[in-house]
Amino acid sequence: MQLRNDVRNIAIIAHVDHGKTTLVDQLLKYSGTFRDHEQVSDRAMDSDAIEKERGITILAKNTAIKYQDTFINILDTPGHADFGGEVERILKMVDGVLLVVDAFEGTMPQTRFVLQKALEQKLKPVVVVNKIDRPNARPLEVVDEVLELFIELGADDEQIDFQVIYASALNGMSGLEPDELEEDSMDPIFNTIIEHIPAPIDRSEEPLQFQVAMLDYNEYLGRVGIGRVFRGKMSVGQQVVVMKADGTQKSFRITKLFGFLGLKRIEIQEAKVGDIVAVAGMEDINVGETVCPKEHPDALPLLRVDEPTLQMTFLVNNSPFAGKEGKYLTARKIEERLMTQLETDVSLKVESTESPDKWIVSGRGELHLSILIENMRREGYELQLSKPQVIVKEVDGVQCEPFERVQVDVPDEYTGAVMKSLGARKGEMLDMITQGNGQVRLIFKVPSRGLLGYTTEFLSQTRGYGILNHSFESYDPVVKGQIGGRREGVLVSLDNGKATTYGIVHLEDRGTIFVEPGTEVYAGMIVGEHNRDNDLTVNITREKHLTNVRSSTKDNTVTLNKAKEMSLEEALQYIAEDEYCEVTPESIRLRKKILNQNEREKAAKKLKRQ
């Protein structure tokens, strides 16, 4: 069996913030891929604006490094389970994975998630124990944890016999022993990749098979498909067919081929088996479809991606402030944008409804959907959103809902509060590990709907010292009864106008205010949280009645509490069934579905009677 020994294809997988992208930075710099005078930012692979702001990888990306005589294609994957669709399709393109694990935190929920996907694909793993320079690092214990996880996930004998490298990606150090790291050297990692990751089988003489795993768009070239050549060769000018997902075929000519080196695309004339390349010339191609010669139409299996677990309703903005801040407001524009997203995001689903200005959008979690919404508002879209809801499906005749594996790391004194709150949300405790240093690790299995809106409550309970991680576990029978949800009512504006200091002062003892003096509000807009469990309609726009009588307290200064500001995720978690979140490029507002007070009260009475 012939191998292409000059090529290696690997994916870097890990839990959020365990150092994948920083490790790729160091590999790029150490290999000499960047010129000496070239300016390269930290976390160079995180090119998206939201990725840079949040310090997380959202989209899978590829790069390539020339090390000695070997060309190494590296794919950086997201660590968050909400972007599992990105991870799953990327793993199809590689022959092995670098599993990066924090030397202090050890294996985490998303470590389990991404490793499970890699083991299912029968990929060869190499474990990198990163952040070895952290205080309280425990590298040998972490390797034992990783081994236990491999066994638990059903790894075969070859996978369990993994090679371990110790590294501090931030400081550019690596080595085969935790106390023998080589300064300013990534050689141990490169050498381990070449030695332990399998080379692609050389099937150059067979008919072409190229599968698209990622899509890009270029205003000059149109749609660009990025994928791997599994068989044969492909060259510029070649006539080929795309084997579509629906079984049809479509002919096209390859107009451009691009290889990768560092952060650049390099135009090439030919790609061989094992190469990861970008192909232009096919306007109508989607993720998972296969490119073949006309005379040998042989499709690879389509990429299987886990089903969405959470859905929301997206609506055209119809509030009194509609059109004041955004550029794209109409149903046609919003639908076009959602359809564009479907082309590149394989784990997203968009369904039309009976109403032309309403769509049901399903994704892998709150973060997955909120990143889409955040990108839309930055692009100038205005829209309204309903409360997120879990997707219930029938399994063997039983109604089932998604459950998540939750890992909580908290100081000892907060364990009681966390156990009580997750118990109230129908959580089942699976394990409790005392880690020393006064820290406790709790592992629960909780219905996904029980975690909606839980993050804020968790941070309050643990005074900000707790760390909460969760990932999708399974679909299990629906737990009966109400789980989670907001307990407090809201303060709803009575009139249109500007919030006044006088109006806010008289409401502060009723609850927490969400708006500052001078903020434009409308009737039906939520302006605060009520101290009690019922909604209260309030006049936040009222002015002080002026008279010609002097007041002895005229010069007293009024001190207001700071208004509570919500991020997009917090707003989506906060709203109830009868409320919408209004999102524009400049504002995030909460409102009642029915703006008129009388109509709202009638609807509430009708609901009670039912």
C-alpha positions as CSV (number, residue, x, y, z in Angstrom):
1,M,0.0,0.0,0.0
2,Q,1.6,3.2,-1.2
3,L,1.5,6.3,1.1
4,R,2.0,10.0,0.5
5,N,4.7,10.5,3.2
6,D,5.1,14.2,2.4
7,V,1.7,15.1,3.7
8,R,-0.1,14.9,7.1
9,N,-3.7,16.1,7.8
10,I,-4.6,16.8,11.5
11,A,-7.3,18.6,13.4
12,I,-6.7,20.3,16.7
13,I,-9.5,19.6,19.2
14,A,-10.1,20.7,22.8
15,H,-12.4,22.2,25.3
16,V,-12.9,25.9,25.2
17,D,-9.9,27.9,26.3
18,H,-7.5,25.0,26.6
19,G,-5.1,26.7,24.1
20,K,-5.8,25.3,20.6
21,T,-5.5,28.5,18.7
22,T,-2.5,29.7,20.7
23,L,-0.8,26.3,19.9
24,V,-1.5,26.8,16.2
25,D,0.1,30.3,16.5
26,Q,3.3,28.9,17.9
27,L,3.5,26.1,15.3
28,L,3.1,28.7,12.5
29,K,5.7,31.0,14.0
30,Y,8.2,28.2,14.9
31,S,8.0,26.6,11.4
32,G,9.2,29.8,9.7
33,T,5.9,30.1,7.8
34,F,5.8,33.8,8.6
35,R,8.5,36.1,7.3
36,D,10.7,37.8,9.9
37,H,9.2,41.3,9.4
38,E,5.6,40.0,9.0
39,Q,3.2,41.4,11.6
40,V,1.1,38.6,13.0
41,S,-1.6,39.2,15.7
42,D,-2.1,36.8,18.6
43,R,-4.6,34.0,17.9
44,A,-4.1,34.7,14.2
45,M,-6.6,31.9,13.3
46,D,-9.5,33.6,15.1
47,S,-10.1,36.1,12.3
48,D,-13.8,36.8,12.9
49,A,-14.5,40.0,15.0
50,I,-16.7,38.1,17.5
51,E,-14.0,35.4,17.9
52,K,-11.4,38.1,18.8
53,E,-13.8,39.8,21.2
54,R,-14.8,36.7,23.1
55,G,-11.6,34.8,22.8
56,I,-13.3,31.6,21.4
57,T,-13.2,29.8,18.1
58,I,-16.6,29.8,16.3
59,L,-15.7,28.7,12.8
60,A,-13.4,25.9,11.9
61,K,-10.4,27.1,9.8
62,N,-7.5,25.5,8.1
63,T,-3.8,26.4,7.7
64,A,-0.8,24.6,6.4
65,I,2.8,24.4,7.6
66,K,5.9,23.2,5.8
67,Y,8.2,21.4,8.3
68,Q,11.4,20.0,6.8
69,D,10.1,17.9,3.9
70,T,6.6,17.4,5.2
71,F,3.5,19.5,4.4
72,I,1.2,19.5,7.5
73,N,-2.4,20.6,7.0
74,I,-3.8,21.8,10.4
75,L,-7.5,22.4,11.0
76,D,-8.4,24.5,14.1
77,T,-11.8,23.6,15.4
78,P,-14.3,25.2,17.9
79,G,-14.2,23.8,21.4
80,H,-17.8,24.7,22.3
81,A,-20.4,22.0,21.8
82,D,-22.8,24.5,20.2
83,F,-20.5,24.5,17.2
84,G,-20.2,20.7,17.1
85,G,-21.4,20.8,13.5
86,E,-18.1,22.5,12.6
87,V,-16.1,19.8,14.4
88,E,-17.9,16.8,12.9
89,R,-17.4,17.8,9.2
90,I,-13.8,18.8,9.8
91,L,-12.9,15.4,11.2
92,K,-13.8,13.8,7.9
93,M,-10.9,15.6,6.2
94,V,-8.1,14.4,8.5
95,D,-6.2,11.3,9.5
96,G,-5.5,12.2,13.1
97,V,-6.1,14.6,15.9
98,L,-4.1,16.6,18.4
99,L,-6.2,16.5,21.6
100,V,-5.2,19.6,23.7
101,V,-5.9,19.3,27.5
102,D,-5.2,21.9,30.2
103,A,-2.6,20.7,32.7
104,F,-4.7,22.0,35.6
105,E,-8.3,21.7,34.5
106,G,-7.9,18.3,33.0
107,T,-10.7,16.7,30.9
108,M,-13.9,18.8,30.6
109,P,-17.4,18.3,29.1
110,Q,-16.3,19.5,25.6
111,T,-13.1,17.5,25.8
112,R,-15.4,14.4,26.1
113,F,-17.6,15.7,23.2
114,V,-14.9,16.4,20.7
115,L,-12.9,13.3,21.6
116,Q,-16.0,11.1,21.1
117,K,-16.5,12.4,17.6
118,A,-12.8,11.7,16.8
119,L,-12.9,8.2,18.1
120,E,-16.1,7.5,16.1
121,Q,-14.2,8.4,13.0
122,K,-11.3,6.0,14.0
123,L,-8.8,8.8,14.0
124,K,-5.3,8.4,15.5
125,P,-5.0,10.7,18.6
126,V,-2.0,12.5,20.0
127,V,-2.5,14.1,23.4
128,V,-0.9,17.6,24.2
129,V,-1.0,18.5,27.9
130,N,-0.9,22.3,27.5
131,K,-0.3,25.1,30.0
132,I,2.3,23.0,31.9
133,D,3.6,26.2,33.4
134,R,0.4,27.0,35.3
135,P,0.5,27.1,39.1
136,N,-0.9,23.9,40.5
137,A,-0.5,22.1,37.1
138,R,-0.9,18.3,37.6
139,P,0.2,16.8,34.2
140,L,0.5,13.2,35.3
141,E,-2.9,13.1,36.9
142,V,-4.4,14.8,33.8
143,V,-2.9,12.0,31.5
144,D,-4.6,9.4,33.8
145,E,-7.9,11.3,33.4
146,V,-7.5,11.3,29.6
147,L,-6.8,7.6,29.6
148,E,-9.9,7.0,31.7
149,L,-11.9,9.1,29.3
150,F,-10.6,7.1,26.3
151,I,-11.6,3.8,28.0
152,E,-15.0,5.2,29.0
153,L,-15.7,6.3,25.3
154,G,-14.8,2.8,24.0
155,A,-11.5,3.6,22.3
156,D,-9.8,0.6,20.6
157,D,-6.4,-0.7,21.6
158,E,-4.5,1.4,19.0
159,Q,-6.2,4.6,20.1
160,I,-5.6,4.0,23.8
161,D,-1.9,3.6,23.1
162,F,-1.6,7.4,22.4
163,Q,1.5,9.5,22.5
164,V,1.7,12.3,25.0
165,I,3.5,15.7,24.6
166,Y,3.8,18.3,27.3
167,A,3.7,22.0,26.3
168,S,3.3,25.6,27.2
169,A,2.0,27.0,23.9
170,L,2.0,30.6,25.3
171,N,5.8,30.4,26.0
172,G,6.7,28.3,23.0
173,M,7.9,25.3,25.0
174,S,7.3,21.6,24.4
175,G,8.8,18.2,25.4
176,L,8.1,14.5,25.8
177,E,8.5,14.7,29.7
178,P,6.7,17.3,31.9
179,D,10.0,18.3,33.6
180,E,12.1,18.3,30.4
181,L,10.6,20.9,28.1
182,E,12.7,22.4,25.3
183,E,12.9,26.2,25.4
184,D,11.6,27.9,22.2
185,S,11.0,24.7,20.4
186,M,8.0,23.0,18.9
187,D,10.1,20.2,17.4
188,P,8.7,17.5,19.8
189,I,5.2,18.3,18.5
190,F,6.2,18.3,14.8
191,N,8.2,15.1,15.1
192,T,5.4,13.3,17.0
193,I,2.9,14.4,14.3
194,I,5.1,13.0,11.5
195,E,5.9,9.8,13.4
196,H,2.4,9.0,14.8
197,I,-0.2,10.5,12.5
198,P,-0.9,8.3,9.5
199,A,0.0,9.5,6.0
200,P,-2.7,9.5,3.4
201,I,-3.0,6.4,1.2
202,D,-1.7,7.3,-2.3
203,R,-4.6,6.6,-4.6
204,S,-3.5,9.0,-7.3
205,E,-4.2,6.6,-10.2
206,E,-7.9,6.1,-9.3
207,P,-10.7,8.4,-10.5
208,L,-11.1,11.8,-8.7
209,Q,-13.1,12.1,-5.4
210,F,-13.1,15.5,-3.7
211,Q,-15.5,16.2,-0.9
212,V,-16.5,19.7,0.3
213,A,-16.4,20.3,4.1
214,M,-16.4,24.1,4.3
215,L,-17.7,26.9,2.1
216,D,-16.3,30.4,1.5
217,Y,-17.4,33.3,-0.7
218,N,-15.3,35.6,-2.8
219,E,-16.8,38.6,-4.7
220,Y,-14.7,37.8,-7.8
221,L,-14.8,34.0,-7.8
222,G,-18.2,33.4,-6.2
223,R,-18.7,30.4,-4.0
224,V,-15.5,28.6,-3.0
225,G,-15.6,24.9,-1.8
226,I,-12.9,23.8,0.7
227,G,-12.3,20.1,1.1
228,R,-10.0,17.1,0.7
229,V,-9.0,15.1,-2.4
230,F,-9.7,11.5,-1.3
231,R,-8.8,9.9,-4.6
232,G,-7.1,10.8,-7.9
233,K,-6.0,14.3,-9.0
234,M,-7.8,17.5,-9.9
235,S,-6.5,20.4,-12.0
236,V,-7.5,23.8,-13.3
237,G,-9.7,23.6,-16.4
238,Q,-10.9,20.1,-15.7
239,Q,-14.5,19.2,-16.5
240,V,-16.2,17.5,-13.5
241,V,-19.6,16.8,-12.0
242,V,-20.9,17.6,-8.5
243,M,-22.9,14.7,-7.0
244,K,-25.7,16.7,-5.2
245,A,-27.2,15.7,-1.9
246,D,-30.6,15.0,-3.6
247,G,-29.0,12.5,-6.0
248,T,-28.8,14.8,-9.1
249,Q,-25.6,15.7,-10.9
250,K,-24.3,19.1,-12.1
251,S,-21.4,19.7,-14.5
252,F,-18.9,22.5,-14.1
253,R,-15.3,23.4,-15.0
254,I,-12.7,24.1,-12.3
255,T,-11.6,27.7,-12.9
256,K,-9.2,28.2,-9.9
257,L,-7.5,25.9,-7.4
258,F,-5.9,27.2,-4.2
259,G,-3.6,25.5,-1.7
260,F,-2.8,26.8,1.8
261,L,0.4,28.0,3.5
262,G,0.2,29.9,6.8
263,L,-2.7,32.3,6.6
264,K,-2.5,32.7,2.9
265,R,-4.1,31.0,-0.1
266,I,-1.7,30.2,-2.9
267,E,-3.0,29.6,-6.5
268,I,-2.0,26.1,-7.7
269,Q,-2.5,24.2,-11.0
270,E,-3.0,20.7,-9.6
271,A,-4.0,18.9,-6.4
272,K,-3.3,15.3,-5.5
273,V,-4.8,12.8,-3.1
274,G,-4.5,13.9,0.5
275,D,-4.3,17.6,-0.3
276,I,-6.7,20.0,1.3
277,V,-7.6,22.7,-1.2
278,A,-10.1,25.4,-2.2
279,V,-11.9,25.1,-5.5
280,A,-13.7,27.8,-7.5
281,G,-16.0,27.6,-10.4
282,M,-19.0,25.8,-8.9
283,E,-21.7,28.2,-8.0
284,D,-24.1,25.6,-6.8
285,I,-22.2,23.3,-4.4
286,N,-22.9,22.6,-0.7
287,V,-21.2,21.0,2.3
288,G,-20.8,17.2,2.0
289,E,-21.2,17.0,-1.8
290,T,-18.7,15.1,-3.9
291,V,-16.8,16.2,-7.0
292,C,-16.0,13.4,-9.5
293,P,-15.0,13.0,-13.2
294,K,-18.0,12.8,-15.6
295,E,-17.1,9.2,-16.6
296,H,-16.8,8.0,-12.9
297,P,-19.7,9.5,-10.9
298,D,-19.0,8.0,-7.5
299,A,-20.3,9.9,-4.4
300,L,-18.8,9.7,-0.9
301,P,-21.3,9.3,1.9
302,L,-22.8,12.7,2.9
303,L,-21.5,14.2,6.2
304,R,-23.7,13.3,9.1
305,V,-24.3,16.1,11.6
306,D,-26.1,15.9,15.0
307,E,-29.6,17.3,14.9
308,P,-30.4,20.7,16.4
309,T,-31.7,20.7,20.1
310,L,-33.0,24.3,20.5
311,Q,-35.3,26.5,18.4
312,M,-36.5,30.1,18.3
313,T,-38.9,32.1,16.3
314,F,-37.4,35.0,14.2
315,L,-39.9,37.7,13.3
316,V,-39.8,40.9,11.3
317,N,-39.6,43.8,13.8
318,N,-43.0,45.4,14.2
319,S,-42.4,47.5,17.3
320,P,-43.1,51.3,17.3
321,F,-39.3,51.9,16.8
322,A,-39.1,49.6,13.8
323,G,-36.8,51.0,11.0
324,K,-35.2,53.7,13.2
325,E,-31.8,52.0,13.6
326,G,-31.4,49.2,11.0
327,K,-30.8,49.0,7.3
328,Y,-32.5,45.6,6.6
329,L,-36.0,45.3,7.9
330,T,-38.2,43.4,5.4
331,A,-39.2,39.8,5.5
332,R,-37.4,39.2,2.1
333,K,-34.1,40.5,3.4
334,I,-34.2,38.5,6.6
335,E,-35.1,35.3,4.8
336,E,-32.3,35.9,2.3
337,R,-29.8,36.2,5.2
338,L,-31.1,33.1,6.9
339,M,-30.8,31.1,3.6
340,T,-27.3,32.4,3.1
341,Q,-26.4,31.1,6.6
342,L,-27.8,27.7,5.8
343,E,-25.3,27.3,3.0
344,T,-22.3,27.3,5.3
345,D,-23.8,26.2,8.7
346,V,-24.7,22.5,8.4
347,S,-26.2,22.3,11.9
348,L,-28.7,25.1,11.4
349,K,-32.3,24.6,10.2
350,V,-34.7,27.3,9.0
351,E,-38.5,26.5,8.6
352,S,-41.1,28.7,7.1
353,T,-44.4,29.2,9.0
354,E,-47.9,30.2,7.9
355,S,-47.0,33.8,8.4
356,P,-44.6,35.3,5.7
357,D,-42.8,37.4,8.3
358,K,-42.0,34.6,10.8
359,W,-39.5,31.7,10.7
360,I,-38.6,28.9,13.1
361,V,-34.7,28.7,13.4
362,S,-33.2,25.6,15.0
363,G,-29.6,25.3,16.2
364,R,-27.3,23.4,18.6
365,G,-27.7,25.7,21.6
366,E,-28.1,29.2,22.9
367,L,-24.6,30.3,21.8
368,H,-25.0,28.9,18.3
369,L,-28.1,30.9,17.7
370,S,-27.0,34.1,19.6
371,I,-23.8,34.3,17.4
372,L,-26.0,34.2,14.3
373,I,-28.2,37.0,15.7
374,E,-25.2,39.0,16.8
375,N,-23.7,38.8,13.3
376,M,-27.1,39.8,11.8
377,R,-27.4,42.9,14.0
378,R,-23.8,44.0,13.2
379,E,-24.7,43.7,9.5
380,G,-27.6,46.1,9.9
381,Y,-30.6,43.8,10.4
382,E,-33.5,44.5,12.7
383,L,-35.6,41.6,14.0
384,Q,-37.6,40.2,16.9
385,L,-37.0,36.9,18.7
386,S,-39.1,34.6,20.8
387,K,-38.0,32.7,23.9
388,P,-35.7,29.8,23.0
389,Q,-37.4,26.3,23.4
390,V,-35.9,22.8,23.4
391,I,-36.9,20.5,20.5
392,V,-38.9,17.6,21.7
393,K,-38.9,14.5,19.4
394,E,-40.4,11.0,19.4
395,V,-38.0,8.1,20.0
396,D,-39.5,4.6,19.8
397,G,-43.0,6.0,20.5
398,V,-41.9,8.0,23.6
399,Q,-41.7,11.8,23.7
400,C,-38.1,12.7,24.5
401,E,-36.2,16.0,25.2
402,P,-32.5,16.8,25.2
403,F,-30.4,16.3,28.3
404,E,-27.0,17.9,29.0
405,R,-24.0,16.7,31.0
406,V,-23.1,19.6,33.3
407,Q,-19.8,20.0,35.1
408,V,-19.6,22.5,37.9
409,D,-16.3,23.6,39.6
410,V,-17.1,25.6,42.8
411,P,-15.6,26.5,46.2
412,D,-16.7,24.1,48.9
413,E,-19.1,26.6,50.6
414,Y,-21.3,27.0,47.5
415,T,-21.9,23.3,46.8
416,G,-25.2,23.2,48.8
417,A,-26.7,26.1,46.9
418,V,-25.7,24.7,43.5
419,M,-27.0,21.2,44.3
420,K,-30.3,22.6,45.5
421,S,-30.8,24.9,42.4
422,L,-29.9,22.1,39.9
423,G,-32.1,19.7,41.8
424,A,-35.0,22.1,41.5
425,R,-34.3,22.1,37.7
426,K,-34.7,18.3,37.7
427,G,-30.9,17.7,37.6
428,E,-29.6,14.3,38.6
429,M,-26.1,14.3,40.3
430,L,-23.8,11.7,38.8
431,D,-20.6,12.4,40.6
432,M,-18.9,14.6,43.3
433,I,-15.2,14.9,43.4
434,T,-13.2,16.8,46.1
435,Q,-10.3,18.3,44.3
436,G,-8.4,19.8,47.3
437,N,-7.7,23.6,47.6
438,G,-11.3,23.9,48.8
439,Q,-12.6,23.2,45.3
440,V,-15.4,20.6,44.5
441,R,-16.3,19.3,41.1
442,L,-20.0,18.3,40.6
443,I,-21.3,16.4,37.6
444,F,-25.0,16.4,36.8
445,K,-27.3,15.3,34.0
446,V,-29.9,18.1,33.5
447,P,-32.8,18.6,31.0
448,S,-31.6,21.3,28.5
449,R,-34.7,23.5,29.3
450,G,-33.6,23.5,33.0
451,L,-30.3,25.3,31.9
452,L,-32.1,28.1,30.0
453,G,-31.4,31.2,32.0
454,Y,-29.4,29.3,34.6
455,T,-26.0,30.9,34.1
456,T,-26.9,34.3,35.7
457,E,-28.4,32.5,38.8
458,F,-25.3,30.3,39.0
459,L,-22.9,33.2,39.0
460,S,-25.0,35.0,41.7
461,Q,-25.0,31.8,43.9
462,T,-21.3,31.3,43.6
463,R,-20.3,35.0,43.8
464,G,-18.6,34.7,40.4
465,Y,-16.2,32.0,41.7
466,G,-18.0,29.0,40.0
467,I,-17.2,27.6,36.6
468,L,-20.1,26.0,34.7
469,N,-19.6,23.8,31.6
470,H,-22.1,21.7,29.8
471,S,-22.5,19.7,26.6
472,F,-25.3,17.7,24.9
473,E,-25.6,14.2,26.3
474,S,-28.7,12.4,25.0
475,Y,-32.4,12.5,24.2
476,D,-34.3,11.0,27.2
477,P,-38.1,10.8,28.1
478,V,-39.6,14.2,28.8
479,V,-39.5,15.2,32.5
480,K,-43.1,16.3,33.5
481,G,-43.8,19.7,35.0
482,Q,-42.4,23.2,34.7
483,I,-38.6,23.4,34.9
484,G,-36.6,26.6,35.5
485,G,-38.0,29.8,34.0
486,R,-38.2,33.3,35.4
487,R,-39.9,33.7,38.8
488,E,-40.3,37.5,38.8
489,G,-42.7,39.6,36.9
490,V,-41.7,42.7,34.9
491,L,-42.3,46.4,34.8
492,V,-44.0,47.4,31.6
493,S,-44.1,51.0,30.2
494,L,-47.6,52.5,30.0
495,D,-46.8,55.3,27.5
496,N,-44.5,56.2,24.6
497,G,-41.9,58.9,25.5
498,K,-38.6,59.3,27.3
499,A,-37.9,57.7,30.7
500,T,-37.5,60.5,33.3
501,T,-35.4,60.7,36.4
502,Y,-38.7,61.5,38.3
503,G,-40.4,58.5,36.9
504,I,-37.5,56.1,37.7
505,V,-37.1,57.4,41.3
506,H,-40.7,56.5,42.0
507,L,-40.2,53.0,40.6
508,E,-36.9,52.0,42.2
509,D,-38.6,50.5,45.2
510,R,-40.8,48.3,42.9
511,G,-37.8,46.5,41.3
512,T,-34.7,46.7,39.2
513,I,-34.8,49.3,36.3
514,F,-33.4,48.4,32.9
515,V,-33.3,51.9,31.3
516,E,-31.5,55.2,32.0
517,P,-33.1,58.6,32.2
518,G,-33.6,60.0,28.6
519,T,-34.1,56.5,27.1
520,E,-36.9,56.4,24.5
521,V,-39.5,53.9,25.5
522,Y,-42.9,52.7,24.1
523,A,-46.1,51.3,25.5
524,G,-45.6,47.6,26.1
525,M,-41.8,47.8,26.4
526,I,-40.3,46.1,29.4
527,V,-38.4,48.7,31.5
528,G,-37.5,46.7,34.6
529,E,-38.0,43.6,36.7
530,H,-40.7,43.6,39.3
531,N,-40.0,42.5,42.9
532,R,-43.0,40.2,42.8
533,D,-44.1,37.5,40.5
534,N,-46.8,39.5,38.6
535,D,-46.3,42.1,35.8
536,L,-46.9,45.7,36.6
537,T,-47.7,48.5,34.1
538,V,-45.9,51.7,35.1
539,N,-45.6,55.3,34.0
540,I,-41.8,55.7,33.7
541,T,-42.2,58.8,31.4
542,R,-44.1,61.0,34.0
543,E,-42.7,64.5,34.7
544,K,-42.7,66.3,38.0
545,H,-45.7,68.5,38.3
546,L,-44.5,72.1,38.3
547,T,-45.9,74.8,40.6
548,N,-44.9,78.3,41.7
549,V,-44.5,77.1,45.3
550,R,-40.9,76.8,46.4
551,S,-39.7,73.5,47.8
552,S,-37.2,73.3,50.8
553,T,-35.7,70.2,49.2
554,K,-35.3,71.8,45.7
555,D,-31.5,71.6,45.7
556,N,-31.3,68.0,46.9
557,T,-29.4,65.7,44.4
558,V,-31.3,62.6,43.3
559,T,-29.0,59.5,43.2
560,L,-30.3,56.7,41.0
561,N,-29.2,53.1,41.0
562,K,-27.3,52.0,37.9
563,A,-29.7,50.5,35.3
564,K,-29.2,46.8,34.7
565,E,-27.8,46.2,31.2
566,M,-28.2,42.8,29.5
567,S,-26.2,41.2,26.8
568,L,-28.0,39.5,23.9
569,E,-27.6,36.0,25.5
570,E,-28.9,37.3,28.9
571,A,-31.9,39.0,27.2
572,L,-32.8,35.8,25.3
573,Q,-32.5,33.7,28.5
574,Y,-34.6,36.3,30.4
575,I,-37.7,36.7,28.3
576,A,-40.9,34.7,29.0
577,E,-43.4,33.0,26.6
578,D,-45.5,36.2,26.2
579,E,-42.5,38.4,25.4
580,Y,-40.1,39.2,22.5
581,C,-36.5,40.4,22.4
582,E,-36.2,43.3,19.9
583,V,-32.7,43.4,18.3
584,T,-31.4,46.2,16.2
585,P,-27.8,47.3,15.3
586,E,-27.8,49.8,18.2
587,S,-30.2,48.4,20.8
588,I,-31.5,45.3,22.6
589,R,-35.0,45.9,24.0
590,L,-37.5,43.6,25.7
591,R,-41.2,43.9,25.0
592,K,-44.5,42.2,25.5
593,K,-46.0,40.4,22.5
594,I,-49.2,42.3,23.0
595,L,-48.2,46.0,23.5
596,N,-51.7,47.4,24.5
597,Q,-52.3,47.0,28.2
598,N,-56.1,46.3,27.9
599,E,-55.6,43.7,25.2
600,R,-52.8,42.1,27.3
601,E,-55.0,41.8,30.4
602,K,-57.9,40.3,28.3
603,A,-55.5,37.7,26.8
604,A,-54.2,36.8,30.3
605,K,-57.7,36.3,31.7
606,K,-58.6,34.2,28.7
607,L,-55.5,32.0,29.3
608,K,-56.4,31.6,33.0
609,R,-59.9,30.4,32.1
610,Q,-58.5,27.8,29.7
